[in-house]
Amino acid sequence: MMKSSRLFALAGVTLLAATTLAAC
């Protein structure tokens, strides 16, 4: 469960970074 939560957090950070790069 904790590993899954960490995976979701990592995916969220990656998505945020991709969105920021796209905005730039």
Contacts in CASP RR format, 6 or more apart in sequence:
PFRMAT RR
TARGET T0000
AUTHOR 0000-0000-0000
METHOD contacts of the structure
MODEL  1
MMKSSRLFALAGVTLLAATTLAAC
END
